[in-house]
Amino acid sequence: MSNEILWLIFALANFSLIALSYKLFGKTGLFAWIAMGTILANIQVTKTIDFNIFGIHLVATLGNIMYGTLFLVTDSLGEKYGVKDARKAVYIGFFSLLATVIIMQFSIWFIPNIDDFANDSIVTIFSLLPRIALASLSAYIVSQLFDVYMFQKIKSKYPGDKFLWLRNNGSTLLSQLIDTTIFVPIAFIGLFEFDIVVSIFITTYFIKVIVAALDTPFIYLIKKINPLQD
């Protein structure tokens, strides 16, 4: 299966799981996704993948989809519960990633048993995480708080369900541009050749635009869902 097809299936699976989490657990399910998604996105971003779109070869990081889901969640919280809960989700994600970095740095310092088989893989991933996390924490807190603000700003001018797509996509596309502009240079300059960094920047934002478009039906779905518990 090609990366392009797998990516689309992966994106739809992520959005469907968010809707299911909300159906089963209500607002708590969305908060839980933020915590989990922030951590997983920053692990996945250490893996780069190739894309061929319209014959153009692009290099991207794997974490773009998972990271994009965070904006869907905060927009959904802002739509259904208001700005206070949307901001709370942002702070939960920030703390979750910060705690993960601290805990995993202690983990890689332990001397492994002679028969251990996982230590090298853990070190490979989580020794890189502090730099990724610095980039992500900086980009995350700025872009997510901006997203919450912009979503409510657009909602105040264009309320009603027929404009939900506008506030979801408008706030997300602007926020994702801010996020990419902060994250990519901090995370990858000096780690990859400059042309690769530029390619990652362009591809990352391009993919985030696609993710924002794909998540639009799901924010309408989430708005209509009556959770089993809340």
N, CA, C and O of each residue as an XYZ file, in Angstrom:
920
protein
N       0.850     -1.202      0.000
C       0.000      0.000      0.000
C       0.880      1.246      0.000
O       1.839      1.327      0.768
N       0.564      2.210     -0.851
C       1.378      3.409     -0.957
C       1.196      4.302      0.263
O       0.188      4.227      0.966
N       2.198      5.150      0.497
C       2.106      6.097      1.613
C       0.906      7.021      1.480
O       0.281      7.384      2.477
N       0.581      7.404      0.236
C      -0.514      8.351      0.018
C      -1.859      7.753      0.442
O      -2.644      8.416      1.119
N      -2.125      6.510      0.049
C      -3.379      5.846      0.416
C      -3.415      5.557      1.912
O      -4.431      5.765      2.575
N      -2.281      5.072      2.436
C      -2.204      4.775      3.868
C      -2.413      6.029      4.696
O      -3.053      5.986      5.747
N      -1.878      7.142      4.225
C      -2.025      8.418      4.931
C      -3.488      8.821      5.031
O      -3.940      9.267      6.086
N      -4.232      8.668      3.934
C      -5.648      9.030      3.928
C      -6.441      8.141      4.890
O      -7.272      8.629      5.655
N      -6.180      6.846      4.843
C      -6.858      5.920      5.760
C      -6.519      6.259      7.208
O      -7.385      6.242      8.083
N      -5.250      6.565      7.443
C      -4.776      6.906      8.786
C      -5.476      8.162      9.311
O      -5.876      8.218     10.474
N      -5.621      9.163      8.446
C      -6.282     10.407      8.844
C      -7.736     10.145      9.221
O      -8.201     10.606     10.264
N      -8.454      9.408      8.377
C      -9.861      9.119      8.646
C     -10.020      8.272      9.913
O     -10.990      8.430     10.655
N      -9.064      7.377     10.152
C      -9.104      6.561     11.375
C      -8.945      7.440     12.611
O      -9.648      7.256     13.604
N      -8.021      8.390     12.546
C      -7.813      9.307     13.675
C      -9.072     10.113     13.983
O      -9.493     10.197     15.137
N      -9.667     10.700     12.957
C     -10.865     11.521     13.159
C     -12.033     10.680     13.672
O     -12.808     11.136     14.513
N     -12.158      9.458     13.166
C     -13.235      8.576     13.613
C     -13.063      8.195     15.085
O     -14.039      8.103     15.830
N     -11.819      7.977     15.490
C     -11.556      7.626     16.888
C     -11.850      8.801     17.825
O     -12.286      8.594     18.957
N     -11.616     10.023     17.364
C     -11.967     11.194     18.169
C     -13.478     11.251     18.385
O     -13.948     11.469     19.501
N     -14.229     11.052     17.306
C     -15.691     11.052     17.418
C     -16.167      9.947     18.350
O     -17.079     10.159     19.149
N     -15.557      8.770     18.256
C     -15.922      7.656     19.129
C     -15.575      7.972     20.582
O     -16.358      7.689     21.488
N     -14.401      8.557     20.799
C     -13.992      8.934     22.153
C     -14.977      9.921     22.765
O     -15.300      9.842     23.950
N     -15.447     10.848     21.944
C     -16.428     11.823     22.440
C     -17.767     11.156     22.725
O     -18.410     11.453     23.732
N     -18.187     10.260     21.848
C     -19.451      9.555     22.063
C     -19.427      8.755     23.364
O     -20.404      8.753     24.112
N     -18.319      8.084     23.629
C     -18.222      7.217     24.807
C     -17.990      7.986     26.097
O     -18.552      7.640     27.136
N     -17.165      9.031     26.040
C     -16.705      9.670     27.274
C     -17.000     11.162     27.358
O     -16.687     11.798     28.365
N     -17.600     11.728     26.312
C     -17.951     13.141     26.343
C     -16.728     14.036     26.367
O     -15.708     13.736     25.746
N     -16.840     15.133     27.089
C     -15.767     16.114     27.161
C     -14.471     15.495     27.684
O     -13.382     15.865     27.246
N     -14.589     14.561     28.615
C     -13.405     13.881     29.159
C     -12.653     13.143     28.060
O     -11.422     13.105     28.063
N     -13.387     12.556     27.121
C     -12.754     11.853     26.008
C     -11.938     12.785     25.134
O     -10.885     12.397     24.628
N     -12.412     14.019     24.949
C     -11.659     14.995     24.163
C     -10.405     15.452     24.901
O      -9.349     15.623     24.293
N     -10.525     15.650     26.222
C      -9.347     16.009     27.021
C      -8.308     14.884     26.973
O      -7.108     15.137     26.860
N      -8.791     13.637     27.060
C      -7.878     12.489     27.021
C      -7.163     12.413     25.677
O      -5.979     12.084     25.617
N      -7.892     12.722     24.586
C      -7.264     12.691     23.261
C      -6.165     13.740     23.150
O      -5.114     13.484     22.563
N      -6.408     14.913     23.709
C      -5.397     15.976     23.675
C      -4.108     15.508     24.339
O      -3.018     15.694     23.797
N      -4.239     14.897     25.520
C      -3.050     14.425     26.240
C      -2.322     13.352     25.440
O      -1.106     13.417     25.259
N      -3.077     12.363     24.963
C      -2.483     11.270     24.194
C      -1.925     11.764     22.864
O      -0.810     11.407     22.482
N      -2.698     12.581     22.165
C      -2.306     13.034     20.845
C      -1.064     13.905     20.852
O      -0.237     13.819     19.944
N      -0.927     14.745     21.871
C       0.251     15.610     21.965
C       1.521     14.773     22.101
O       2.543     15.073     21.484
N       1.445     13.730     22.908
C       2.599     12.859     23.113
C       2.910     12.055     21.850
O       4.056     12.009     21.404
N       1.881     11.423     21.280
C       2.097     10.584     20.092
C       2.586     11.397     18.901
O       3.445     10.940     18.148
N       2.048     12.590     18.727
C       2.472     13.430     17.600
C       3.959     13.731     17.673
O       4.636     13.770     16.645
N       4.469     13.944     18.869
C       5.880     14.295     19.022
C       6.798     13.088     18.963
O       8.007     13.244     18.793
N       6.253     11.897     19.098
C       7.016     10.684     18.823
C       7.006     10.406     17.323
O       8.040     10.098     16.729
N       5.823     10.520     16.719
C       5.690     10.249     15.288
C       6.498     11.225     14.441
O       6.958     10.862     13.359
N       6.679     12.455     14.913
C       7.356     13.463     14.108
C       8.834     13.143     13.895
O       9.479     13.749     13.038
N       9.374     12.205     14.659
C      10.773     11.800     14.462
C      10.946     10.921     13.219
O      12.069     10.657     12.789
N       9.833     10.475     12.650
C       9.883      9.638     11.445
C       9.522     10.471     10.225
O       8.476     11.121     10.205
N      10.376     10.458      9.209
C      10.079     11.167      7.962
C       9.633     10.162      6.901
O      10.127      9.037      6.839
N       8.688     10.598      6.071
C       8.160      9.732      5.030
C       8.148     10.479      3.696
O       8.205     11.708      3.659
N       8.073      9.724      2.613
C       8.057     10.287      1.265
C       6.640     10.299      0.708
O       5.851      9.384      0.943
N       6.337     11.354     -0.033
C       5.066     11.469     -0.737
C       5.331     11.805     -2.193
O       6.301     12.489     -2.523
N       4.469     11.322     -3.046
C       4.465     11.751     -4.446
C       3.068     12.270     -4.761
O       2.118     11.494     -4.864
N       2.950     13.590     -4.913
C       1.670     14.224     -5.192
C       1.770     14.940     -6.532
O       2.571     15.858     -6.706
N       0.941     14.501     -7.473
C       0.962     15.057     -8.833
C       2.368     14.987     -9.441
O       2.799     15.894    -10.154
N       3.071     13.888     -9.142
C       4.392     13.679     -9.699
C       5.509     14.422     -8.996
O       6.666     14.352     -9.410
N       5.162     15.141     -7.920
C       6.164     15.909     -7.163
C       6.555     15.128     -5.922
O       5.695     14.732     -5.136
N       7.845     14.905     -5.744
C       8.335     14.187     -4.564
C       8.440     15.137     -3.385
O       9.069     16.191     -3.479
N       7.825     14.760     -2.281
C       7.835     15.585     -1.079
C       8.270     14.748      0.115
O       8.037     13.541      0.168
N       8.904     15.412      1.066
C       9.311     14.773      2.316
C       8.497     15.385      3.447
O       8.403     16.607      3.563
N       7.912     14.533      4.280
C       7.075     15.019      5.384
C       7.372     14.242      6.646
O       7.954     13.159      6.599
N       6.970     14.801      7.772
C       7.061     14.081      9.043
C       5.736     13.376      9.306
O       4.677     13.863      8.910
N       5.798     12.240      9.968
C       4.615     11.414     10.166
C       3.612     12.059     11.119
O       2.416     11.778     11.030
N       4.070     12.908     12.020
C       3.206     13.407     13.082
C       2.180     14.439     12.668
O       1.406     14.903     13.507
N       2.150     14.814     11.394
C       1.260     15.898     10.969
C      -0.213     15.596     11.187
O      -0.972     16.477     11.588
N      -0.623     14.364     10.928
C      -2.032     14.017     11.094
C      -2.429     14.082     12.554
O      -3.407     14.740     12.909
N      -1.673     13.401     13.399
C      -1.998     13.391     14.825
C      -1.986     14.803     15.393
O      -2.850     15.163     16.192
N      -1.011     15.598     14.983
C      -0.956     16.969     15.480
C      -2.153     17.776     14.990
O      -2.688     18.611     15.720
N      -2.571     17.521     13.745
C      -3.731     18.211     13.208
C      -5.011     17.882     13.956
O      -5.918     18.710     14.037
N      -5.088     16.669     14.508
C      -6.294     16.299     15.256
C      -6.472     17.156     16.506
O      -7.593     17.330     16.985
N      -5.370     17.694     17.036
C      -5.469     18.508     18.249
C      -6.284     19.766     18.000
O      -7.005     20.233     18.882
N      -6.167     20.312     16.793
C      -6.930     21.507     16.447
C      -8.412     21.176     16.288
O      -9.273     21.981     16.642
N      -8.707     19.996     15.758
C     -10.094     19.555     15.684
C     -10.702     19.446     17.083
O     -11.847     19.839     17.307
N      -9.927     18.913     18.009
C     -10.429     18.725     19.373
C     -10.671     20.066     20.065
O     -11.726     20.269     20.666
N      -9.708     20.977     19.986
C      -9.905     22.266     20.653
C     -11.033     23.060     20.001
O     -11.776     23.759     20.690
N     -11.166     22.959     18.674
C     -12.281     23.627     18.001
C     -13.611     23.011     18.428
O     -14.594     23.725     18.622
N     -13.643     21.690     18.574
C     -14.873     21.017     19.009
C     -15.240     21.433     20.433
O     -16.409     21.677     20.731
N     -14.250     21.511     21.298
C     -14.504     21.954     22.673
C     -14.982     23.399     22.692
O     -15.909     23.746     23.424
N     -14.339     24.247     21.876
C     -14.743     25.636     21.815
C     -16.165     25.797     21.298
O     -16.908     26.662     21.762
N     -16.541     24.958     20.335
C     -17.878     25.025     19.746
C     -18.951     24.570     20.728
O     -20.002     25.199     20.848
N     -18.676     23.459     21.438
C     -19.716     22.866     22.270
C     -19.685     23.324     23.726
O     -20.718     23.338     24.396
N     -18.500     23.700     24.217
C     -18.385     23.999     25.648
C     -17.837     25.388     25.953
O     -17.939     25.854     27.088
N     -17.259     26.055     24.958
C     -16.784     27.407     25.169
C     -15.274     27.528     25.293
O     -14.551     26.532     25.332
N     -14.821     28.764     25.354
C     -13.393     29.067     25.295
C     -12.643     28.551     26.521
O     -11.475     28.178     26.411
N     -13.285     28.522     27.677
C     -12.604     28.081     28.897
C     -12.142     26.631     28.781
O     -11.005     26.317     29.133
N     -13.006     25.749     28.294
C     -12.637     24.342     28.146
C     -11.650     24.142     26.999
O     -10.798     23.255     27.065
N     -11.757     24.952     25.956
C     -10.795     24.855     24.851
C      -9.394     25.204     25.340
O      -8.425     24.522     25.005
N      -9.289     26.261     26.128
C      -7.978     26.650     26.678
C      -7.476     25.603     27.669
O      -6.279     25.324     27.722
N      -8.372     25.029     28.442
C      -7.978     23.981     29.381
C      -7.339     22.818     28.637
O      -6.344     22.256     29.096
N      -7.906     22.453     27.489
C      -7.341     21.370     26.684
C      -5.934     21.710     26.212
O      -5.055     20.849     26.203
N      -5.718     22.960     25.820
C      -4.386     23.396     25.387
C      -3.375     23.215     26.513
O      -2.275     22.712     26.285
N      -3.740     23.618     27.717
C      -2.829     23.507     28.851
C      -2.590     22.045     29.234
O      -1.489     21.684     29.648
N      -3.619     21.206     29.095
C      -3.451     19.777     29.360
C      -2.428     19.182     28.395
O      -1.551     18.422     28.806
N      -2.539     19.527     27.111
C      -1.590     19.027     26.119
C      -0.172     19.492     26.399
O       0.779     18.717     26.290
N      -0.036     20.754     26.761
C       1.281     21.316     27.063
C       1.926     20.576     28.233
O       3.091     20.187     28.162
N       1.162     20.385     29.309
C       1.698     19.699     30.484
C       2.019     18.240     30.180
O       3.023     17.714     30.659
N       1.173     17.582     29.387
C       1.393     16.167     29.057
C       2.718     15.968     28.344
O       3.467     15.042     28.658
N       3.007     16.839     27.384
C       4.263     16.721     26.647
C       5.457     17.049     27.539
O       6.473     16.355     27.498
N       5.341     18.091     28.335
C       6.434     18.466     29.227
C       6.750     17.339     30.214
O       7.915     17.020     30.448
N       5.711     16.745     30.786
C       5.906     15.642     31.732
C       6.537     14.439     31.044
O       7.389     13.768     31.627
N       6.129     14.161     29.812
C       6.690     13.032     29.059
C       8.175     13.217     28.813
O       8.955     12.277     28.968
N       8.567     14.414     28.435
C       9.989     14.695     28.190
C      10.808     14.462     29.451
O      11.854     13.815     29.402
N      10.340     14.984     30.578
C      11.074     14.834     31.835
C      11.178     13.369     32.228
O      12.259     12.897     32.578
N      10.065     12.648     32.175
C      10.043     11.238     32.582
C      10.930     10.378     31.684
O      11.664      9.520     32.175
N      10.868     10.603     30.381
C      11.635      9.768     29.456
C      13.123     10.096     29.476
O      13.944      9.244     29.137
N      13.481     11.314     29.864
C      14.909     11.603     30.018
C      15.492     10.804     31.170
O      16.609     10.296     31.070
N      14.756     10.689     32.254
C      15.195      9.825     33.350
C      15.277      8.372     32.883
O      16.197      7.648     33.263
N      14.323      7.947     32.064
C      14.275      6.557     31.617
C      15.508      6.164     30.812
O      16.033      5.064     30.984
N      15.975      7.046     29.938
C      17.117      6.676     29.088
C      18.443      6.740     29.849
O      19.454      6.231     29.365
N      18.452      7.348     31.018
C      19.681      7.398     31.819
C      19.950      6.092     32.547
O      21.085      5.832     32.947
N      18.925      5.266     32.726
C      19.135      3.995     33.422
C      20.004      3.075     32.578
O      19.833      2.991     31.362
N      20.939      2.382     33.228
C      21.804      1.424     32.540
C      21.008      0.159     32.284
O      20.481     -0.429     33.229
N      20.903     -0.284     31.027
C      20.068     -1.453     30.725
C      20.739     -2.764     31.123
O      21.960     -2.843     31.255
N      19.927     -3.768     31.307
C      20.415     -5.124     31.527
C      21.131     -5.617     30.278
O      20.822     -5.178     29.170
N      22.075     -6.517     30.448
C      22.868     -7.007     29.327
C      22.009     -7.689     28.260
O      22.378     -7.714     27.086
N      20.866     -8.240     28.670
C      19.982     -8.922     27.720
C      18.866     -8.011     27.195
O      17.985     -8.459     26.463
N      18.912     -6.757     27.568
C      17.865     -5.828     27.113
C      17.950     -5.651     25.594
O      19.037     -5.596     25.017
N      16.773     -5.564     24.964
C      16.746     -5.407     23.497
C      16.098     -4.081     23.062
O      16.136     -3.737     21.880
N      15.509     -3.342     24.000
C      14.734     -2.163     23.615
C      15.444     -0.839     23.867
O      15.028      0.199     23.352
N      16.518     -0.871     24.660
C      17.126      0.388     25.096
C      17.594      1.269     23.936
O      17.360      2.478     23.936
N      18.257      0.658     22.946
C      18.785      1.460     21.835
C      17.668      2.179     21.083
O      17.816      3.335     20.686
N      16.564      1.490     20.895
C      15.429      2.105     20.197
C      14.825      3.234     21.019
O      14.470      4.282     20.479
N      14.710      3.020     22.321
C      14.172      4.054     23.207
C      15.079      5.275     23.207
O      14.608      6.410     23.132
N      16.375      5.038     23.291
C      17.337      6.144     23.287
C      17.261      6.904     21.963
O      17.273      8.135     21.953
N      17.183      6.178     20.846
C      17.111      6.822     19.538
C      15.931      7.788     19.457
O      16.063      8.910     18.970
N      14.787      7.336     19.938
C      13.577      8.163     19.858
C      13.596      9.287     20.879
O      13.384     10.449     20.533
N      13.849      8.947     22.131
C      13.627      9.925     23.189
C      14.841     10.805     23.493
O      14.719     11.794     24.215
N      16.002     10.459     22.953
C      17.118     11.401     23.072
C      16.918     12.575     22.134
O      17.434     13.666     22.376
N      16.165     12.352     21.055
C      15.833     13.433     20.135
C      14.649     14.253     20.637
O      14.482     15.409     20.247
N      13.829     13.659     21.502
C      12.591     14.295     21.924
C      12.766     15.664     22.579
O      11.936     16.539     22.329
N      13.798     15.910     23.406
C      13.905     17.251     24.007
C      13.944     18.374     22.971
O      13.300     19.406     23.156
N      14.691     18.185     21.886
C      14.721     19.221     20.849
C      13.370     19.324     20.159
O      12.859     20.423     19.942
N      12.790     18.173     19.814
C      11.466     18.164     19.196
C      10.455     18.794     20.144
O       9.593     19.570     19.729
N      10.573     18.450     21.418
C       9.627     18.970     22.399
C       9.761     20.476     22.582
O       8.756     21.172     22.727
N      10.994     20.990     22.577
C      11.199     22.436     22.684
C      10.514     23.143     21.522
O       9.820     24.144     21.701
N      10.727     22.595     20.321
C      10.080     23.176     19.144
C       8.566     23.056     19.244
O       7.832     23.999     18.950
N       8.115     21.880     19.662
C       6.682     21.627     19.711
C       5.995     22.431     20.809
O       4.919     22.988     20.590
N       6.610     22.494     21.991
C       6.012     23.253     23.084
C       5.893     24.730     22.730
O       4.883     25.372     23.020
N       6.930     25.254     22.103
C       6.906     26.664     21.696
C       5.819     26.907     20.662
O       5.019     27.835     20.782
N       5.805     26.045     19.631
C       4.814     26.207     18.562
C       3.407     25.906     19.059
O       2.447     26.587     18.702
N       3.304     24.873     19.888
C       1.993     24.411     20.359
C       1.259     25.472     21.171
O       0.100     25.778     20.892
N       1.928     26.029     22.168
C       1.237     26.948     23.065
C       0.824     28.220     22.328
O      -0.247     28.770     22.584
N       1.671     28.685     21.416
C       1.346     29.905     20.658
C       0.218     29.637     19.677
O      -0.773     30.367     19.649
N       0.367     28.590     18.872
C      -0.603     28.336     17.799
C      -1.949     27.876     18.346
O      -2.994     28.259     17.820
N      -1.933     27.060     19.395
C      -3.194     26.552     19.938
C      -4.000     27.654     20.622
O      -5.215     27.739     20.446
N      -3.327     28.489     21.397
C      -4.047     29.590     22.033
C      -4.569     30.569     20.987
O      -5.650     31.138     21.140
N      -3.789     30.757     19.922
C      -4.269     31.599     18.826
C      -5.479     30.964     18.154
O      -6.430     31.657     17.793
N      -5.443     29.649     17.987
C      -6.560     28.943     17.370
C      -7.836     29.122     18.185
O      -8.900     29.399     17.630
N      -7.725     28.963     19.502
C      -8.891     29.140     20.378
C      -9.436     30.556     20.251
O     -10.645     30.765     20.146
N      -8.525     31.525     20.263
C      -8.934     32.938     20.139
C      -9.601     33.199     18.793
O     -10.672     33.803     18.734
N      -8.966     32.744     17.709
C      -9.480     33.027     16.374
C     -10.798     32.315     16.118
O     -11.686     32.864     15.465
N     -10.931     31.096     16.627
C     -12.183     30.358     16.473
C     -13.343     31.142     17.084
O     -14.400     31.286     16.470
N     -13.133     31.646     18.301
C     -14.193     32.409     18.968
C     -14.433     33.750     18.280
O     -15.561     34.241     18.234
N     -13.359     34.336     17.746
C     -13.482     35.616     17.043
C     -14.356     35.446     15.801
O     -15.263     36.241     15.553
N     -14.072     34.406     15.031
C     -14.876     34.150     13.825
C     -16.302     33.777     14.215
O     -17.260     34.188     13.560
N     -16.441     32.988     15.300
C     -17.774     32.575     15.736
C     -18.627     33.759     16.141
O     -19.834     33.766     15.901
N     -18.009     34.769     16.759
C     -18.772     35.944     17.183
C     -19.319     36.724     15.993
O     -20.359     37.374     16.092
N     -18.605     36.654     14.861
C     -19.056     37.378     13.661
C     -19.913     36.508     12.752
O     -20.795     37.001     12.050
N     -19.637     35.196     12.776
C     -20.368     34.286     11.899
C     -20.878     33.092     12.711
O     -20.362     31.985     12.559
N     -21.874     33.297     13.562
C     -22.425     32.199     14.361
C     -23.306     31.292     13.500
O     -23.575     31.585     12.335
N     -23.737     30.214     14.085
C     -24.642     29.310     13.378
C     -23.900     28.156     12.731
O     -22.723     28.267     12.388
N     -24.607     27.047     12.572
C     -23.995     25.830     12.041
C     -23.474     25.984     10.623
O     -22.491     25.343     10.253
N     -24.123     26.833      9.818
C     -23.704     26.928      8.424
C     -22.329     27.572      8.265
O     -21.704     27.469      7.210
N     -21.860     28.243      9.334
C     -20.526     28.843      9.297
C     -19.504     28.074     10.149
O     -18.384     28.541     10.358
N     -19.900     26.902     10.633
C     -18.975     26.103     11.441
C     -17.732     25.740     10.639
O     -16.626     25.753     11.178
N     -17.900     25.418      9.360
C     -16.749     25.089      8.507
C     -15.785     26.265      8.412
O     -14.571     26.077      8.343
N     -16.337     27.488      8.409
C     -15.501     28.682      8.260
C     -14.654     28.912      9.505
O     -13.452     29.158      9.404
N     -15.266     28.835     10.662
C     -14.481     29.068     11.884
C     -13.516     27.921     12.166
O     -12.438     28.135     12.720
N     -13.904     26.696     11.785
C     -13.000     25.564     11.965
C     -11.786     25.686     11.048
O     -10.649     25.611     11.513
N     -12.019     25.872      9.762
C     -10.918     25.939      8.803
C     -10.149     27.253      8.891
O      -8.923     27.265      8.786
N     -10.868     28.360      9.082
C     -10.197     29.652      9.153
C      -9.225     29.732     10.306
O      -8.078     30.144     10.132
N      -9.680     29.339     11.488
C      -8.806     29.393     12.663
C      -7.669     28.383     12.552
O      -6.535     28.675     12.933
N      -7.972     27.192     12.031
C      -6.957     26.137     11.955
C      -5.874     26.453     10.942
O      -4.693     26.249     11.224
N      -6.247     26.947      9.766
C      -5.244     27.221      8.731
C      -4.280     28.320      9.160
O      -3.078     28.224      8.913
N      -4.800     29.362      9.799
C      -3.920     30.423     10.302
C      -3.030     29.903     11.430
O      -1.835     30.194     11.479
N      -3.626     29.136     12.327
C      -2.870     28.609     13.474
C      -1.796     27.623     13.043
O      -0.690     27.621     13.583
N      -2.130     26.781     12.060
C      -1.160     25.809     11.572
C       0.005     26.480     10.856
O       1.127     25.976     10.903
N      -0.240     27.603     10.199
C       0.852     28.346      9.569
C       1.797     28.895     10.636
O       3.018     28.826     10.491
N       1.220     29.441     11.712
C       2.031     29.925     12.836
C       2.829     28.771     13.435
O       4.026     28.897     13.694
N       2.154     27.653     13.649
C       2.787     26.480     14.251
C       3.963     25.993     13.406
O       5.046     25.738     13.933
N       3.751     25.865     12.102
C       4.798     25.362     11.209
C       5.987     26.311     11.153
O       7.138     25.876     11.112
N       5.701     27.611     11.152
C       6.765     28.618     11.084
C       7.650     28.571     12.325
O       8.853     28.819     12.240
N       7.065     28.255     13.469
C       7.844     28.163     14.705
C       8.528     26.803     14.823
O       9.706     26.719     15.169
N       7.778     25.739     14.530
C       8.255     24.381     14.817
C       9.395     23.928     13.912
O      10.427     23.474     14.405
N       9.229     24.043     12.613
C      10.175     23.429     11.676
C      11.606     23.948     11.841
O      12.526     23.132     11.906
N      11.843     25.268     11.914
C      13.234     25.723     12.081
C      13.876     25.233     13.376
O      15.029     24.800     13.372
N      13.130     25.300     14.491
C      13.707     24.873     15.771
C      14.007     23.383     15.756
O      15.043     22.953     16.263
N      13.106     22.589     15.178
C      13.235     21.133     15.233
C      14.269     20.576     14.267
O      14.925     19.585     14.586
N      14.434     21.181     13.102
C      15.156     20.495     12.043
C      16.369     21.218     11.473
O      17.191     20.577     10.818
N      16.522     22.531     11.693
C      17.716     23.210     11.169
C      18.957     22.675     11.878
O      19.021     22.667     13.107
N      19.917     22.239     11.118
C      21.130     21.624     11.664
C      21.041     20.116     11.747
O      22.061     19.429     11.809
N      19.815     19.596     11.748
C      19.616     18.147     11.774
C      19.559     17.591     10.355
O      20.057     16.498     10.088
N      18.942     18.359      9.440
C      18.855     17.990      8.033
C      19.480     19.097      7.191
O      19.686     20.214      7.665
N      19.777     18.771      5.942
C      20.225     19.784      4.992
C      19.125     20.829      4.811
O      17.942     20.533      4.978
N      19.531     22.061      4.465
C      18.574     23.163      4.422
C      17.453     22.903      3.413
O      16.296     23.241      3.665
N      17.799     22.303      2.271
C      16.749     22.055      1.275
C      15.726     21.047      1.776
O      14.554     21.114      1.404
N      16.161     20.111      2.618
C      15.234     19.162      3.232
C      14.333     19.873      4.230
O      13.139     19.585      4.315
N      14.913     20.808      4.989
C      14.121     21.578      5.958
C      13.042     22.390      5.242
O      11.896     22.447      5.688
N      13.422     23.012      4.134
C      12.447     23.788      3.341
C      11.353     22.866      2.815
O      10.172     23.213      2.838
N      11.755     21.691      2.341
C      10.778     20.728      1.836
C       9.834     20.280      2.941
O       8.629     20.153      2.725
N      10.388     20.040      4.132
C       9.562     19.643      5.273
C       8.574     20.750      5.622
O       7.411     20.479      5.919
N       9.043     22.007      5.586
C       8.161     23.141      5.904
C       6.988     23.205      4.920
O       5.828     23.294      5.322
N       7.314     23.158      3.631
C       6.264     23.268      2.606
C       5.304     22.089      2.690
O       4.085     22.259      2.673
N       5.871     20.898      2.782
C       5.044     19.699      2.830
C       4.207     19.653      4.097
O       3.035     19.278      4.065
N       4.817     20.039      5.214
C       4.110     20.015      6.491
C       2.872     20.896      6.440
O       1.785     20.471      6.831
N       3.035     22.122      5.957
C       1.874     23.006      5.920
C       0.859     22.545      4.881
O      -0.347     22.634      5.110
N       1.336     22.056      3.748
C       0.433     21.548      2.725
C      -0.420     20.407      3.272
O      -1.625     20.352      3.028
N       0.207     19.506      4.008
C      -0.514     18.373      4.589
C      -1.497     18.861      5.654
O      -2.605     18.337      5.771
N      -1.086     19.867      6.426
C      -1.988     20.402      7.446
C      -3.221     21.044      6.826
O      -4.306     21.002      7.407
N      -3.058     21.635      5.655
C      -4.214     22.192      4.936
C      -5.180     21.067      4.565
O      -6.393     21.199      4.725
N      -4.630     19.964      4.070
C      -5.459     18.814      3.710
C      -6.153     18.247      4.943
O      -7.342     17.930      4.900
N      -5.406     18.119      6.049
C      -5.976     17.601      7.291
C      -7.123     18.484      7.765
O      -8.160     17.983      8.198
N      -6.934     19.807      7.682
C      -7.984     20.738      8.094
C      -9.241     20.543      7.258
O     -10.354     20.599      7.780
N      -9.063     20.315      5.961
C     -10.221     20.083      5.090
C     -10.900     18.757      5.422
O     -12.128     18.674      5.453
N     -10.098     17.719      5.671
C     -10.653     16.398      5.969
C     -11.402     16.363      7.297
O     -12.348     15.591      7.455
N     -10.984     17.199      8.259
C     -11.627     17.117      9.569
C     -12.963     17.864      9.636
O     -13.691     17.749     10.622
N     -13.290     18.639      8.574
C     -14.505     19.460      8.600
C     -15.781     18.646      8.819
O     -16.597     19.031      9.657
N     -15.992     17.522      8.093
C     -17.203     16.741      8.372
C     -17.269     16.213      9.801
O     -18.352     16.012     10.352
N     -16.092     15.991     10.396
C     -16.059     15.397     11.731
C     -16.426     16.399     12.819
O     -16.966     16.007     13.853
N     -16.143     17.693     12.608
C     -16.558     18.666     13.614
C     -18.084     18.841     13.574
O     -18.710     19.098     14.602
N     -18.667     18.702     12.395
C     -20.134     18.692     12.306
C     -20.702     17.450     12.994
O     -21.723     17.522     13.678
N     -20.032     16.314     12.807
C     -20.465     15.071     13.445
C     -20.393     15.185     14.960
O     -21.336     14.821     15.662
N     -19.270     15.692     15.461
C     -19.085     15.831     16.904
C     -20.126     16.765     17.495
O     -20.623     16.528     18.596
N     -20.455     17.817     16.775
C     -21.464     18.769     17.288
C     -22.815     18.093     17.448
O     -23.581     18.439     18.348
N     -23.119     17.119     16.569
C     -24.421     16.455     16.632
C     -24.459     15.307     17.627
O     -25.536     14.862     18.023
N     -23.294     14.827     18.033
C     -23.244     13.665     18.930
C     -23.734     14.028     20.329
O     -23.357     15.059     20.887
N     -24.560     13.184     20.869
C     -24.926     13.265     22.281
C     -24.138     12.194     23.021
O     -24.456     11.010     22.915
N     -23.110     12.594     23.771
C     -22.244     11.595     24.413
C     -22.973     10.763     25.446
O     -23.944     11.216     26.053
N     -22.494      9.525     25.644
C     -23.098      8.651     26.631
C     -22.867      9.149     28.053
O     -23.664      8.883     28.952
N     -21.778      9.866     28.245
C     -21.490     10.488     29.527
C     -20.732     11.783     29.281
O     -20.047     11.921     28.268
N     -20.853     12.728     30.197
C     -20.201     14.016     29.987
C     -19.825     14.631     31.331
O     -19.262     15.725     31.374
